[in-house]
């Protein structure tokens, strides 16, 4: 019987600390927070081999599937991490920034909305995280946020508007024409997707 993959994992309960000294080149880095099955970055890694890719996935069964999807011999420019992306974001990416490597894009695709008010602190995009990240990450990083939850989009938009990354652009179509599996399912069901890019 295949191992069940938990739908929700509280990131604040995962205390694992991770560090990463960076890739052995100076190519720009793209980051996927909550990579799930990896189908989104798999297509991008094939299309943009000149980029480096960092994937975060907190759910262990999916993390191991990502390792199988991106074998090192075929994808030397892909690095995969488990654990809490928020807790480890700086430790994994700041060494590259300090070497002058550009963190070019950060994708947050269809994150867990954490509906209850007391659970909002579990969301990756929050006021404290954006403020702290703005103090060390390169100024021209572009964040991409997509969700099928309108209330989550509105609440995140309010946070972004008050953050250092308040230059916001809304867009309508899948990034690079590459939908995630979740996005494809929602579009087939006739659901709406809300999307924005933001930067400093």
Secondary structure, DSSP 8 states (H G I E B T S, - for coil): ------S---GGG----------SS---EEEEES-TT-HHHHHHHHH-TTSEEEEE--SHHHHHHHHHHS-TTT-TTEEEE-S-HHHHHHHHHHHHHHTT--EEEEEEES-----SGGGGGG-SS-HHHHHHHHTTS-TT-EEEEEES-HHHHHHHHHHHHTSS--EEEE--S-GGG---HHHHHHHHTT---EEEEEE-
